Each structure stands twice: as C-alpha cells, then as structure tokens.
Amino acid sequence: MAEQSTQSIEVDAEPSRVMAVIADFPAYPEWAKAVRQAEVLDTDAEGRAKQVKLTLDAGPIKDVYTLEYDWDEDGLGVSWHLVKGQMQKAQNGRYALADLGGRTRVTYTLSVELALPMIGLLRRKAEKMVMDTALKELKKRAEG
C-alpha cells in the first residue's frame, strides 16, 4: 500500500456547507479545474453518491476512474477507494471536517498508487500538488 499524504485548510463556512460542496459531484467540473466530468453511478439509501465515475485532465495526468464513497453518519467525513481506473492501481482518500464555530477545518488524506511505477519523492510531490489545489478550490467554492 502506498504512503498517505495529509493536508488541512480552514474554510470560512459551516461544516454542512463544506460537505454539501464535497457531495455535489455533478458540480465538480464547475469548480475543480482538473475534473472534466463527474457522473454519479449509484447512490446509498440516503441519496448520497455511492459510486462516481470521474474524468480527470490535469495536464500530463489524464484518467477515467470510478470511486466508491462511504459517508460518516455525523456528516463530518467521507472516505473513498478506487473501484476501477486506467492509470491508477489504488486510491484511498478521506475528507474529515472539524467544526470551528462557523468555520471548518478540512483535513484531506490521500494515497494513490499508479499503474506505472513512480519514484516515491515524485509521487508525494504530485499528491501534494493535487491536494493543495483541491483544498484551495473547495475553500473558494464553499466560501463563494
């Protein structure tokens, strides 16, 4: 299993607002620059996305992959894992939200294993870039 990378950011919005942005997959192409398409394939009993097919175009990294989501009952977290991918062998991630009284700390944990081998240092640098961009875009969308 690949090593995990973790980053956090504070967002000037309630956790419910932040989670609503995270859960609205069809809107991802509007605010997540690298996501060209997001299609909910299956939902759980509460109507939340269970499986989502994503089309990613981040310059040199292009992929079409399906993730399966597991939502925390308290509404403060969501975890996912790769079901199927072209460039990825594995992906595990999590958003954990902490209520800061009108603000939210979002902690993003990500581990990606590519089908092609990549030097650990380069993989960690790529993960950091992906996470940094994702958190900044999420913050902008949730505060907007």
Solvent accessible surface area in square Angstrom, and as a share of the most:
residue,aa,sasa,rsa
1,M,163,0.73
2,A,19,0.15
3,E,105,0.47
4,Q,120,0.53
5,S,22,0.14
6,T,83,0.48
7,Q,37,0.17
8,S,62,0.40
9,I,36,0.18
10,E,73,0.33
11,V,0,0.00
12,D,86,0.45
13,A,12,0.10
14,E,88,0.40
15,P,11,0.07
16,S,87,0.56
17,R,100,0.37
18,V,0,0.00
19,M,19,0.09
20,A,54,0.42
21,V,7,0.04
22,I,3,0.01
23,A,37,0.28
24,D,63,0.33
25,F,2,0.01
26,P,88,0.55
27,A,9,0.07
28,Y,26,0.10
29,P,55,0.35
30,E,127,0.57
31,W,34,0.12
32,A,11,0.08
33,K,148,0.63
34,A,29,0.22
35,V,17,0.10
36,R,135,0.49
37,Q,106,0.47
38,A,13,0.10
39,E,86,0.38
40,V,52,0.30
41,L,84,0.42
42,D,74,0.38
43,T,70,0.41
44,D,35,0.18
45,A,106,0.82
46,E,115,0.52
47,G,54,0.52
48,R,64,0.23
49,A,7,0.06
50,K,72,0.30
51,Q,45,0.20
52,V,0,0.00
53,K,81,0.35
54,L,8,0.04
55,T,37,0.21
56,L,34,0.17
57,D,41,0.21
58,A,33,0.25
59,G,45,0.43
60,P,130,0.82
61,I,45,0.23
62,K,116,0.49
63,D,5,0.02
64,V,46,0.26
65,Y,19,0.07
66,T,7,0.04
67,L,6,0.03
68,E,42,0.19
69,Y,15,0.06
70,D,99,0.51
71,W,20,0.07
72,D,40,0.21
73,E,152,0.68
74,D,102,0.53
75,G,34,0.32
76,L,60,0.30
77,G,1,0.01
78,V,0,0.00
79,S,34,0.22
80,W,18,0.06
81,H,84,0.37
82,L,26,0.13
83,V,73,0.42
84,K,139,0.59
85,G,26,0.25
86,Q,126,0.56
87,M,60,0.27
88,Q,17,0.08
89,K,128,0.54
90,A,22,0.17
91,Q,16,0.07
92,N,47,0.24
93,G,7,0.07
94,R,79,0.29
95,Y,22,0.08
96,A,35,0.27
97,L,12,0.06
98,A,35,0.27
99,D,86,0.44
100,L,65,0.32
101,G,70,0.67
102,G,30,0.29
103,R,86,0.31
104,T,0,0.00
105,R,95,0.35
106,V,0,0.00
107,T,36,0.21
108,Y,15,0.06
109,T,26,0.15
110,L,6,0.03
111,S,1,0.00
112,V,21,0.12
113,E,55,0.25
114,L,34,0.17
115,A,49,0.38
116,L,129,0.64
117,P,133,0.84
118,M,79,0.35
119,I,125,0.63
120,G,28,0.27
121,L,125,0.62
122,L,95,0.47
123,R,28,0.10
124,R,96,0.35
125,K,143,0.60
126,A,26,0.20
127,E,6,0.03
128,K,120,0.51
129,M,116,0.52
130,V,61,0.35
131,M,0,0.00
132,D,46,0.24
133,T,58,0.34
134,A,23,0.18
135,L,3,0.02
136,K,117,0.50
137,E,18,0.08
138,L,1,0.00
139,K,58,0.25
140,K,157,0.67
141,R,76,0.28
142,A,4,0.03
143,E,71,0.32
144,G,91,0.87
